[in-house]
Amino acid sequence: MSTTSHTITALETEVVEIPLPRSMGTSIHRMHSIGCVLVTLRTADGPSGEGLAFTLNADRIRAFDETVRGLSPYVVGQDPRNVEKVFADIWGALNPTGHKGITIGALSAIDVAMWDIVGKLADMPLAKLFGGMRDRVDTYASSGLWLSDSIDDLVTEAEGFVQQGFWGMKIRVGSDFAETDVERVRAIRTAVGPEVDLYVDINQGLSPKHAIRLGRKLEEFNLVWIEEPVAYSDLAGHAMVRAALDTPIASGETEYTRFGMQSYLDAGAVDVLMPDLQRMGGYTEFRRACALASTHNVGVSSHFFTEYSLAIAGSSPNCVSVEHVDWFQPLFTEPLELDGGQLVIPDRPGTGYTFDRNALDRRSAVTT
């Protein structure tokens, strides 16, 4: 195949909104849907590549769409194998508007779509192309156990996760009273037993001293980690909580690019770094963040983007787990595969996931 046939000829977007099974809440969020910009890159005679950006409740999703389409001049006409060049060109173009927020989310969707093409051209899954490490990875159920749920509902859902084959699950905490959170975690631990891994997420909802008070009360439950105990920007607060507790601290999902991850590492703020694919800027920057964390002997666990994050998990030695969120499944033809409490890394070319156009046409996702 000639170089010409590899050229990206078009950047296409589609905006959809996927209703969540129910309204749900954390200490700082209320959620009823996710809005997505589906990005497709076409090549002259070769495969297409796909990526996406999303927002909770479809808030400002049209701004994401406009930003992605506005980056088309840096993509169309390029060889998709020149991922680093396109990334660098877009990075430079974003300087006036900044390297956080919608701009980086748009870059991420494009970067993922380009790498998807690269994998398909090589007829290799990206996990192998990036330097295969493993064919499965630890995971935990993260689509439920919300702060807005009653204890009875928490117990029912936790038991359901065990029946589905999960060996770990995450509960959101951050109530006004620490005793309320302790009661909720105790109910789940009693329901699922001591062998199931429990993670808790405060979602930035507490001050450092309140997070420490709660964390000490929760240590009897042998938690895998406490996530985002304080405001994401309060790195000193993270470090204070980490120093005070035996339970590991995980955070990083709300920060952007490897430079944001560097700040967490420099501050001694985390035991586990949680890069978000969209806020990293795609695979190109996510891989840099993993390498950066490894120089500090810190593990990484991906935030959201379960399907796409498996390429990172399958190739990064210091990836300890992938968050399992099933919200995006209606978009894809291929299901996630859970086996023995772990997610199987797909062996299909590229990301291993393709948009299910038939499902979209049947309006399982609702056009906004």
N, C-alpha and C positions, 0 to 999 in steps of 0.2 A: 504494500500500500504506500503510495507516495505521501510526502509531507503535506501536500496540498489537501489531500483527502482528510487529514486530521484537523484542519482548520475549523475553529468554532464559527458557525455561520449565523447563529441566532441565540439570543437570550430571551426566554419566555417566562412569564409569571402567571400564577393563578392564585387568587385570594379565597380562602375558605374558612369557615368557622365550624368547629366541632363541639357540640354540646357535651358537657360532662354528665355522668350518670345522675348527679345531684349537686346542689349547691354545697360548697364546703369552705372551711375557713381555718386559718392559722392565727398566730398571735398578731399578724399584721396584714393578712390577705383575706379577701373573700373572692371565691372563684366559682363561675358557672359554665365557662366554656374556654376553649383556646382558639385563637385566630392564627392562621398560618399563611405564609407566602410560600407557595410551591414554586421552585425555580428549576427550569429545564434548560440545559445548554445543548444545542444541536450542532452536529458536525456535518461536513459536506457529504461524506460517504461512510462515516464510521458510526460508532455508538453515541447515544445521548447520555448526558450526565444529569443527576438530580440532587437537589439539596433543599433545605427549607429554613425559614426563620419563623418564630412564633411570638405571640404575646398572650398573657392571661386576659380572658374576657374579650379578646380581639381589640383591646385598647390600642389605638394608634397603629393598627396593622396596615392601614393604607399608607402611612408614612414609611413603614418598612418597604412596602411594595414600590413606592416611588423612589426610594433610595437605591434599592436593588437595580431597578430599571435605569436609574441615572448613572450607574457604573458600567453600563453596557459598552460604551466606547473603549473601555480598558480591557474588554473580554473578547468581543466579536472581532474576528480576524486573527486571533492568536492561536498558536498551537497549544492544545490543552495540556501537553506534557511540560510546558514551561510554567508550571504552577508557581514557582518562586518568583519568576519575573512578573507575572500578573499580580501576585500578592504584593510585591514591592511597589509596583506602579500604583495600585489602589491605595496602599498605605500612604504613599507620598501625596496622592490626590486628596486624601482625607485630612491632611494636616490642618487646613483652615477651620474645619468643622469639628475636629477632635477624634481621638482614638478610643472613645467609649460610647456606649449607647447604641442607637440605631445604626450608626455608620459601621460599627464592628459587626453587628448582627447581619447586615447586608453582605459584608465581606465574607463572613462565615458561610452563608448559603452558597455563594459563588465558589468559594474554595472547596467545599465538600463536593459540589457538582463537578468541578474540574478533576478532583482526585477520583471521583466515580468513573469518569471517562478513562483516566490513566489506567485504573485497574482493569477496566473492560478491554482496553487495547492490549494489555499484557495478558489477558485471560487469567487474571489472578485476583483472589480476594485481597482487599487492602491490608488486612492483618498480616498476610504473607509478604506482600509487597513492601510493607514497612519493616519487615524483619521478624517473622513469626516467633512468638514466645510461648503461646498456649492455645489450646483449642476449646477451652471453656473457662469461665471465670465466676467467682463468687458474686452473689447478688442478694438483694433484699427487697421485699414487697414495699412499695412506697406510694401506691395509689389509694391508700385509705388511712384509717386511724387518725382522723383529723381532730383538731382541738374543738371543733364545733359538734362533734359526735358525743352522744351519751355513753356512759360506761357500758350499758347493755349492748349498744350497737358496736362499741369497740371490741368487746369480747366475741360477739358473733362474727365480726369481720376477721379478727385475728385467728379464730378457729378455722374460718374459711381459707385463709392464706395457707395454713398448715395443710389443709386438705388438698390444696392446689399443688403442693410440693415445695413450698418455700421453707427454707431453713433459717430465714431471718426476716425481720420486718421493722418498719420505722413508725414511731408514734410521735405526733406533734404535741408539744407541751408549751408552757409559757402562760399559765393561768394567773389570775390576780393573787392567788394564794398557793404557796408551794405545796401545802397539804393536799390540795385538789389534784395537782399533777402526780404526787406520790400515790394517791389512791387509784388514779387511772392506770399508771404503770404497773402497780401491784396487781390490779385486776387482770391485766394482759399476761403478766408473768405467771400468775396462778393458772390462767386458762391454757397457756401453751407449754408450760413446763420449763425446766431449767436448761434444756438442750437447744432451744431455739434462740438464735441471736436477736437481741433487742437493741435498737438504735433509737435515740430520741433527738428531736429537732426543736429548738426553742424559736427558730425563725427570727432571730434578732430581737426578741420581745422583752428582754430583761436588762437591767443594769448589771455591771460586773458583780457587785456584792449580792444582788438577788440571785444571779445565776450561780454563784458559789454556794449560797445557802441551799438552793434547790439541788445542785449537783451533789452536795454532801449527803443529802437525804436520799438521793437515787443510787448511791454507790452500792447499796445492798443488793441491787438487782443485776449486778455484773453486766453493765451495758458495754456494747462495742465502742460507742462514742456518744458524746454530746455535740450536737451540730449547731453552728451559728448561735452561740450563747448570748451574744450582745450585738449591737449594731455593726454591720460589716466593716464600716470605716473606723471603728474603735479597735485598732490593733493592740494598743496598750491594754485595753480591757480584755481582749482575747488572751493575751499573754498572762494577765493577772489570774483569770479563771483557770487557765491551763496549769499554772504553777500551784494553785491551791487544791487541785483535784487529782485523784489517781486515775479517774476515767479519762481516756484520750479525748482531745478536742479536734473536731473536723470543721473546716470552713473554707471559703474561697469562691463559692458559686456566684456571688454577687459582684465580684471584681472582674476586671477586663485585662486580657492579654497577659503575656508572660511578665510584663512589668508590674501588674497588680499582684501576680503570684510571688514575684520577688519581694514585694513589700511584706507579705505575710511571713515569708521565710526569714527575712531579715529581722522581723520583730519577734521571732520565736512564738508565733501566734497559734500554730497548729501542730498536731501530731499527724493528721491526714489532710492533704490538700484536695479540694473539690473543684477542679476546673469545670466550667460549663462550656460546651462546644460552641454555642452561639456567642458567648462573651469572650471566648478565646480568639475568635476569628477563623474558626475552622480547624482542619487537621494540621495545617502547616504550623500554626502557632500552638496548638494543643500539644503537639509532639515536643516542641521546644520547652513548654511548661513542664512536661514529664521529665525531660532531661535535666532541667533546672532543679526540680524537686529531688531528683536522685543524687545531686551533688550535696544535698543537705540530709541525705538518708531519710527522706520523708516519702511516705507512700501517697498515691493518688487514687481517688475514687470519683468517677465521672458523675456529673449532675445532669439529670434529665436526659433527653436525646438517647434513650436506651439503644435503639436500633443502630444509630450511627456511631455511638461510642464503642461498640464492640470491636471496631477496627483498631481503636487505641488499646483497648483491653487485651486484644490478641497479640499485640506487638510490644507493649511497654512493660519491661520487667518489674517496675515498681507500682503497677496498677494492682490494687488490692481488691477492688470490687466495682460493680456497675449498678447504679440505681435502677430498679425496675419500675417504670411508669408506663402504664398501658394506654395512656390517653391518645397516643399518636397511631395506635394500631389500625384504626379505620382508614388511614391514609395509604397503607402498604398492602401489597399482594401477599408478601411472605410473613408468616407469623413468627414471633419470638419463640425459641425452643428452650424450655426449662427441663433440665435433666439432673436428678440427684441434687436438687437445690442450687444448681449452677446454670448459668446461661451458656448455651453453645455458640461459639463464634462461627458465623456462617462461612461456608467454603465457596460461595458463589462469587463471581467476578465483581470487582468494584466494592461498593458498600455492602452489597448482598441484599439490598432492599430496593424495591421499585414501587412507584405510586400506582395504586389500584384505580385506574381510570373508570372501570365499570362501577365501582363503589361510589366514586365521586359523581358519576352520572346519575346514579340512583339516589343521590342527595343524602348519603349517609354523612357527608359533610355538607354544611349549609353555606352557600355562597353569600357573602355579606354585601 
